Amino acid sequence: MKTLKKSIAIILSIFCLLGAVLFAAAAADGEAGFTPVLRFIASSDTHVTGEGDVRTQRIAKMLDKAYAVAEEDPAYSALDAVLVVGDLTEDGYPEQFDAFQAAFDRGLRDGTQLLAVVAKNHDGYNQSRKDIRATCEAITGNGADFHVVVNGYHFIGVSASGDKLEHYDLGQLSWLNKQIAAAVKEDPSKPVFVMHHEPTMETTYGSGLYDGWGVPYFSAIQSKYPQVVEIAGHSHYPLNDPRSVWQGAFTSINTGAIKNSEFTIGVWRAYHPSDYYDVATCWIIEADAQGNLRLRGLDINEGKFLCDYYMKNPADKQNRDFTPAKRKAQAKAPAFADGAALTVEPAEGSCLVKAPAAQSLDGMPVILYRITAKNECGVPVAKSWTLPPYYRAIDKDEITLELKALAEGTYTISVVAENAYEQQSAPLETTVTVAGKKGIDHLLDVIRQWFVDLKEYFIHLFW
């Protein structure tokens, strides 16, 4: 009986392995046979402050890299469009719009369309909404709300309402519904690209209710059409986080931002690491004749790709490889290399810990490192975390973490690496003896640190 069960188990294992191999081969064939008929940049949040500023320099780098990618492709060498989905300027001044236009006038080549929308917030700070809409139309040659077709693919853009009391008015939403319906009627087998500044709430990373960057206006409309591929910015959240491409009733893609980057880490919303102003990202997106997409997330400053996704034609609602549930199921906890060890530098009342960078086992980035100190009784007495620079195309072999407000004593220090789905590595551990305060003096330090952390929490909560 045991032999029979063992034989059945072996046969089932072989079938499972064969199925996995065939699935992988089919996926590889799909990607290998991908030949673009459309290529465009999807970007947002340029936040231009004036002629020659760092943001206009990043626009130039973005365009140069995209044209280089196009020229290197023997099958298709065009860059058909550049999407900029809102917050074109920092303050909405006319001279900032002039600088934005000048940057694209210098960098765009014949055959590349500029498709842009303007946002309620930064673009509308110092001009009326009607003025910024008219300015957008003058820059692009399209309406502030537009519907254009590029190489057989529909692009629909929606800018902020002309009425300062309305984010997007009912007329715009009705218009959007009709435009999507018309595009789908013309060819239901292809994706329809819909661009607006803010993402639909509870879709991509940064659009959650707590994150605060999503809006509810488009969900009911877009959910009727599986063909919709929403392209939105606003959050500045990193585009190579696996949660930044979302699929459900429709598809949503977070553009990242050209200005900087932002994060939510647990209860800490609007968290900004020290290098967040050095971050500039966008997508280079391609489509083939069958509606399949290739999405490459670009670190503009480094000129290197952060991620590369193949998406089966999203117009078919059966093609939903990027649902949160599927992405989480595919994810694997990161791991430290064999023999990896912590280095600890104790100081009075604190310790600095250095850990080797963990390895991703699933192609998704390691996004967080957590550190815990346990006292001699095994009770956790201090915790902290740090964000590795996964949002930039730079390698970092070592991660630095710090624990503060430690009393005098001996501690077990534990560090784990974490992915976007809170799956954690096995810990690295070591012991350290810290000199510091005791009793009431230590308690006062803990209270002071607690108030510092509480202040930072509320600052970021209402950012």
C-alpha positions in Angstrom: 0.0 0.0 0.0 2.8 2.4 0.9 4.6 1.5 -2.3 1.4 2.3 -4.3 0.9 5.6 -2.5 4.6 6.5 -3.1 4.2 5.6 -6.8 1.1 7.8 -7.1 2.9 10.7 -5.4 5.8 10.4 -7.8 3.5 10.3 -10.8 1.6 13.4 -9.6 4.9 15.2 -8.9 6.1 14.4 -12.5 2.8 15.8 -13.9 3.0 18.9 -11.8 6.6 19.4 -12.8 5.8 18.9 -16.5 2.9 21.3 -16.2 5.1 24.0 -14.6 7.7 23.5 -17.4 5.1 23.7 -20.1 3.6 26.9 -18.5 7.0 28.5 -18.2 7.8 27.6 -21.8 4.5 29.1 -23.0 5.2 32.2 -21.0 8.7 32.4 -22.4 7.5 31.9 -26.0 4.9 34.7 -25.5 7.6 37.1 -24.3 10.2 35.9 -26.9 7.7 36.5 -29.7 6.8 40.0 -28.5 7.2 42.5 -31.3 6.1 46.1 -30.5 3.8 48.1 -32.8 3.5 50.9 -30.2 5.9 52.4 -27.7 5.3 55.3 -25.3 6.6 56.8 -22.1 4.2 56.9 -19.1 5.3 59.6 -16.6 3.9 62.1 -14.2 4.7 64.7 -11.5 7.4 66.6 -13.4 6.8 69.5 -11.0 8.9 71.9 -13.1 9.9 75.1 -11.2 11.7 77.0 -14.1 13.9 76.9 -17.1 16.9 74.6 -16.6 15.9 73.2 -13.2 16.7 69.6 -12.2 13.2 68.4 -13.3 13.6 69.7 -16.9 17.0 68.1 -16.9 15.4 64.8 -15.9 12.8 65.3 -18.8 15.8 65.5 -21.2 17.4 62.3 -19.7 14.1 60.5 -19.9 13.6 61.3 -23.6 17.2 60.5 -24.5 16.9 57.1 -22.9 13.6 56.3 -24.5 14.9 57.2 -27.9 18.0 55.1 -27.3 15.8 52.1 -26.4 13.7 52.6 -29.5 16.8 52.9 -31.8 18.3 49.7 -30.3 15.2 47.7 -31.2 15.6 46.2 -34.7 12.0 45.3 -34.9 10.4 48.6 -34.1 12.4 51.9 -33.7 9.7 54.5 -32.9 8.8 56.4 -29.8 5.2 57.2 -30.5 4.1 59.2 -27.5 5.0 60.6 -24.1 2.3 60.7 -21.4 2.6 63.2 -18.5 -0.3 62.6 -16.2 -0.5 65.8 -14.2 1.5 68.0 -11.8 3.4 69.3 -14.8 4.5 72.3 -12.7 5.3 72.9 -9.0 3.2 75.9 -8.5 1.1 76.4 -11.6 2.8 79.7 -12.7 2.7 80.5 -16.4 6.5 80.7 -16.6 6.7 77.1 -15.2 4.3 75.9 -17.9 6.6 77.7 -20.4 9.6 75.9 -19.0 7.8 72.6 -19.2 6.9 73.2 -22.8 10.4 74.3 -23.7 11.9 71.1 -22.2 9.7 69.0 -24.5 10.2 71.3 -27.5 13.9 70.7 -27.2 13.7 66.9 -26.5 10.8 65.6 -28.6 11.5 64.4 -32.1 9.2 64.2 -35.1 6.7 61.4 -34.8 6.4 61.6 -31.0 3.2 63.0 -29.6 3.0 64.7 -26.2 -0.2 63.7 -24.3 -0.6 65.5 -21.0 -3.3 66.3 -18.5 -3.2 68.9 -15.7 -4.0 68.3 -12.0 -6.2 69.9 -9.5 -3.4 70.6 -7.0 0.1 71.8 -8.0 -0.9 72.8 -11.6 -3.9 74.8 -10.1 -2.2 76.6 -7.3 -1.7 80.0 -8.9 -4.0 80.0 -11.9 -7.7 79.3 -12.4 -8.6 75.8 -13.5 -9.9 77.2 -16.8 -6.5 78.9 -17.4 -4.5 75.7 -16.7 -6.8 73.7 -19.0 -6.3 76.3 -21.8 -2.5 76.2 -21.2 -2.5 72.4 -21.4 -4.4 72.6 -24.7 -1.9 75.1 -26.1 1.1 73.0 -25.1 -0.2 69.6 -26.5 -2.5 70.6 -29.3 -5.2 68.4 -27.8 -8.0 69.2 -25.4 -7.4 69.1 -21.7 -9.7 66.2 -22.0 -8.9 64.3 -25.1 -9.3 61.1 -27.0 -6.7 60.2 -29.6 -5.7 57.1 -31.4 -2.0 56.2 -31.8 -1.2 53.2 -34.1 -4.6 51.7 -33.5 -4.6 52.1 -29.7 -6.9 54.6 -27.9 -5.6 57.1 -25.4 -8.1 59.0 -23.3 -7.0 61.8 -20.9 -9.0 63.6 -18.3 -7.7 66.8 -16.7 -9.0 68.5 -13.5 -12.4 70.2 -13.9 -12.5 73.9 -14.9 -14.7 74.5 -11.9 -12.6 75.0 -8.7 -15.4 73.5 -6.7 -15.4 70.2 -8.6 -12.5 67.8 -8.8 -14.0 66.1 -11.9 -17.5 67.2 -12.9 -20.3 65.0 -13.9 -20.0 66.1 -17.5 -16.4 64.9 -17.7 -17.3 61.6 -16.1 -20.2 61.1 -18.6 -17.8 62.0 -21.4 -15.2 59.6 -20.2 -17.7 56.7 -20.1 -18.8 57.5 -23.7 -15.2 57.7 -24.9 -14.3 54.3 -23.4 -17.4 52.7 -24.7 -16.7 54.0 -28.2 -13.1 52.7 -28.1 -14.2 49.3 -26.9 -16.9 49.1 -29.5 -14.4 49.8 -32.2 -12.1 47.1 -31.0 -12.9 45.2 -27.8 -9.8 43.0 -28.2 -7.3 45.8 -27.4 -6.4 47.7 -24.2 -7.7 51.3 -23.9 -5.3 53.6 -22.1 -7.0 56.0 -19.7 -4.9 58.7 -18.1 -5.7 61.0 -15.2 -3.6 62.4 -12.4 -4.9 60.5 -9.4 -5.2 56.7 -9.2 -8.4 55.0 -8.5 -8.7 54.3 -4.8 -7.6 50.9 -3.5 -5.8 49.9 -6.6 -2.0 50.5 -6.9 0.5 51.1 -4.1 -0.2 54.6 -2.7 -3.9 54.7 -3.7 -5.2 53.2 -0.5 -7.5 55.1 1.8 -4.8 55.4 4.5 -2.2 56.4 1.9 -4.5 59.2 0.9 -3.6 59.5 -2.8 -6.5 57.6 -4.5 -9.8 59.1 -5.7 -13.2 57.4 -6.1 -14.4 59.1 -9.2 -13.4 56.6 -11.9 -14.0 53.2 -10.3 -17.6 52.7 -11.4 -16.9 53.7 -15.0 -13.7 51.8 -15.5 -14.9 48.7 -13.8 -17.3 48.2 -16.6 -14.5 47.8 -19.1 -11.8 45.1 -18.7 -10.0 46.8 -21.6 -9.1 49.9 -19.4 -5.5 50.4 -18.5 -5.5 53.3 -16.1 -2.2 55.3 -16.0 -2.0 57.6 -13.0 0.6 59.3 -10.8 0.1 61.7 -7.8 1.3 59.4 -5.1 5.0 59.4 -6.1 5.2 55.8 -4.7 7.9 53.6 -6.3 6.8 52.1 -9.6 9.0 48.9 -9.2 7.2 47.9 -6.0 5.1 44.9 -7.2 2.0 46.6 -5.8 2.3 49.4 -8.3 0.8 47.4 -11.1 -2.7 46.2 -10.2 -5.4 44.2 -11.9 -9.0 43.6 -11.0 -12.0 44.6 -13.1 -9.5 46.8 -15.0 -5.8 47.4 -14.9 -4.0 50.2 -13.1 -0.4 51.3 -13.4 1.3 53.8 -11.0 3.8 56.0 -12.9 6.1 56.8 -10.0 7.3 60.4 -10.4 10.0 62.5 -12.0 10.2 64.8 -8.9 10.8 62.4 -6.0 9.5 59.3 -4.2 7.3 58.6 -1.2 6.2 55.5 0.8 3.9 54.1 3.4 5.6 51.8 5.9 3.1 50.3 8.3 1.5 53.2 10.1 4.0 55.7 8.7 2.4 57.3 5.7 4.2 59.9 3.5 7.6 58.5 4.6 10.5 60.1 2.9 14.0 58.6 3.0 17.0 60.9 3.0 17.6 60.4 -0.7 14.0 60.8 -1.9 14.7 63.9 -3.9 17.3 61.9 -5.9 14.5 59.6 -7.3 13.1 60.0 -10.8 11.2 57.3 -12.5 8.9 56.5 -15.4 7.7 53.6 -17.5 8.5 52.7 -21.1 5.5 50.8 -22.3 5.2 48.8 -25.5 2.2 47.0 -27.1 2.2 44.4 -29.8 -0.5 43.7 -32.4 -2.2 41.2 -30.1 -2.6 43.7 -27.3 0.1 42.2 -25.1 2.1 44.8 -23.1 5.7 45.1 -22.0 6.3 47.5 -19.0 9.8 48.6 -18.1 10.3 50.8 -15.1 13.1 53.3 -15.7 15.4 55.0 -13.2 15.8 58.2 -15.1 18.9 59.5 -13.3 20.8 56.2 -13.7 19.4 55.3 -17.1 18.8 51.8 -16.0 15.7 49.7 -15.7 14.3 48.8 -12.3 11.8 46.2 -13.5 10.5 44.5 -16.6 7.1 43.0 -16.9 5.3 41.1 -19.6 1.5 41.5 -19.4 -0.8 39.3 -21.4 -3.4 41.3 -23.3 -5.4 43.0 -20.4 -8.5 43.5 -22.6 -9.2 39.8 -22.0 -10.5 39.7 -18.4 -9.1 36.2 -18.1 -5.6 37.7 -18.3 -5.1 38.8 -14.7 -1.6 37.8 -13.6 -1.2 41.0 -11.7 -4.0 40.7 -9.2 -2.8 41.3 -5.6 -3.7 37.7 -4.7 -1.7 36.2 -7.5 1.3 38.5 -6.9 1.3 37.6 -3.3 1.0 33.9 -4.1 4.0 34.1 -6.4 6.1 36.0 -3.8 8.8 34.3 -1.7 10.4 35.6 1.4 13.9 37.0 0.9 16.9 35.3 2.4 20.4 36.1 3.7 23.3 34.3 2.1 24.8 31.4 4.0 27.3 32.6 6.5 25.9 36.2 6.6 26.5 37.9 9.9 25.7 41.2 11.6 28.2 43.8 12.6 27.3 45.8 15.8 28.8 49.1 17.0 27.5 49.8 20.5 27.4 53.3 21.9 26.0 54.8 25.1 22.2 54.0 25.0 22.2 52.9 21.4 23.8 50.6 18.8 24.5 50.8 15.1 24.0 47.5 13.2 25.2 46.6 9.8 23.6 43.7 7.9 24.6 42.3 4.5 21.9 42.9 1.9 19.4 40.0 1.6 18.7 38.2 -1.7 15.4 38.2 -3.5 14.2 34.7 -4.4 11.3 35.8 -6.7 12.6 38.7 -8.7 10.6 41.2 -6.5 12.6 43.7 -4.5 13.5 43.5 -0.8 11.7 46.6 0.5 12.4 46.6 4.2 14.7 45.5 7.0 13.5 45.3 10.6 15.6 45.2 13.7 14.6 44.1 17.2 16.5 44.1 20.5 15.5 41.5 23.2 16.7 41.7 26.8 18.3 38.9 28.7 14.8 37.6 29.5 13.9 37.3 25.8 11.5 40.3 25.9 11.6 42.7 22.9 12.5 46.2 24.3 13.3 48.1 21.1 12.4 47.9 17.5 13.1 49.9 14.3 13.3 49.5 10.5 15.1 50.9 7.5 14.2 51.2 3.8 16.8 49.9 1.3 17.2 51.9 -1.9 15.2 49.4 -4.0 13.5 52.3 -5.7 16.7 53.3 -7.4 19.0 51.4 -9.8 21.9 51.3 -7.4 23.4 48.3 -5.7 23.9 48.4 -1.9 25.8 45.5 -0.3 25.2 46.5 3.3 22.2 47.9 5.2 22.6 50.1 8.3 20.1 50.0 11.1 20.0 51.8 14.5 18.4 51.3 17.8 18.1 54.1 20.3 17.0 54.6 23.9 18.6 51.4 25.1 19.2 50.9 28.8 22.5 49.6 30.0 22.5 45.8 29.5 23.1 42.9 27.1 20.8 42.3 24.2 20.1 39.8 21.4 19.9 41.8 18.2 17.8 40.3 15.4 17.5 41.6 11.8 15.0 40.3 9.2 14.5 41.3 5.5 10.9 41.7 4.2 9.2 41.9 0.8 6.2 43.9 -0.2 3.8 41.3 1.1 5.3 41.2 4.6 7.0 37.9 4.0 10.2 37.8 6.1 13.5 36.1 5.9 15.0 33.9 8.6 16.7 36.3 11.1 20.3 37.2 11.5 21.1 37.4 15.2 24.0 38.5 17.5 24.5 39.7 21.0 25.7 43.1 22.2 26.4 44.8 25.5 25.4 48.5 25.7 26.5 51.0 28.2 23.8 53.5 29.1 21.4 54.8 31.7 19.3 52.9 34.2 16.1 53.3 36.1 14.4 56.7 36.0 17.1 58.2 33.8 16.5 55.6 31.1 12.7 55.8 31.4 13.0 59.6 30.7 15.0 58.9 27.6 12.4 56.4 26.4 9.6 58.9 27.0 11.5 61.6 25.1 12.1 59.3 22.2 8.4 58.3 22.2 7.4 61.9 21.9 9.8 62.4 19.0 8.4 59.4 17.2 4.8 60.6 17.9 5.5 64.0 16.5 7.0 62.5 13.3 4.0 60.2 13.0 1.5 63.0 13.1 3.5 65.1 10.7 3.5 62.3 8.2 -0.1 61.4 8.9 -1.4 64.8 7.9 1.3 65.6 5.2 
